[in-house]
Amino acid sequence: MPGVEHETMVLALREDRSLLRGLLALAGRRVSLRGMTVEDTAVRWVASAEVRPDLLLSGPKGAWLAVEVQRQIDRAKARRWLLLTAVLADQRGAMGDLLVVTASTSVARWARRLRRRGRIGSEVQLKPTVVLLAGATLEALLDPKRPSLAFLAAWAMQDRRGMAARRVVRRALALTEALPEGLRQAQVRAILNVLSAPMLAYLKEAAVDINKIPESPWVKAWRLELEAKGEAKGKVEGKAEGKAEAVLAVLAARGLAVSDAQSARVLACQDRAQLDAWLRVVATVTTTDELLAPPQAS
């Protein structure tokens, strides 16, 4: 069963055509996607044979592009991909392309040499176009001129937790700040969806650099995501609860002590103006007492 990381990537590729264009460019394929539309991924030869790529696009004159997001080696895919390309080429009357996207060197090596041989030497071979999200390719994805591609770089860090991976994730979140508000929040959510628990824990611990006032760009993206989770509930109470959780999350991320009574006070607050006031300063206060202190009269 595909995991959240896999499904988030597939959804992003389906909804944002610029990501697919970026991947094709990384593979050295300057292919126009104009006129190509997303279609049902079920490719049938007979009633009992069905292959479903992660994404399938079709265009004029029989053109087609199948995309597979591959996190692990899957020997059965060698058979299914052969069937997929053969059936599509037969049905559409033209050979299209199979694009395999992976962050694993071993998976890339395996996907580039799919070959089946018979006992007396007959051979069938498939050479997909493989994009390995690693090394210099990651730097190409972290391009300030194309901030939407930063999601792909973050996706490649899903199973990593070292300093290099942390740097990539921080840069991806920082670049996301350049997107328009709606796209920015969507990309922050997508990035957070694909990161491992250890990486998320790191982000929470390092969420605020007190030497940068009021907050660094990627911290702002993280805070906006926390707020968005609460606001998405659609009710005043839900919004208040989400903002209260955001306040406590930032306090925890900064390592500031929060007593049970203080936590209960924040969670019980239904005054959205007060919650907004706390959110504006929670990144810069030095103690929870300072945050919750009543405003001084001028």
Buried (B, 14 or more C-beta within 10 A) or exposed (E): EEEEBBBBBBBBBBEBBEBBBBBBBBBEBEBEBEEBEEEEBEBEBEEEEBBEBBBBBBBEEBBBBBBBBBBEBBEEBBEBBBBBBBBBBEEBEEEBBBBBBBBBEEBBEBBBEBEEEEEEEEEEEBEBBBBBBEEEBBEBBBBEEBBBBBBBBBBBBBBBBEEEBBEBBBBBBBBBBBBEEEBBBBBBBBBBBBBBEEBEEBBBEBBBEEEEEEBBBBBBBBBBBBBBBBBEEEEEEBBBBBBBBBBBBBBBBBEBEBEEEBBEBBBEBEEEEBBEEBBEEBBBBEEBEEBBEEEEEE
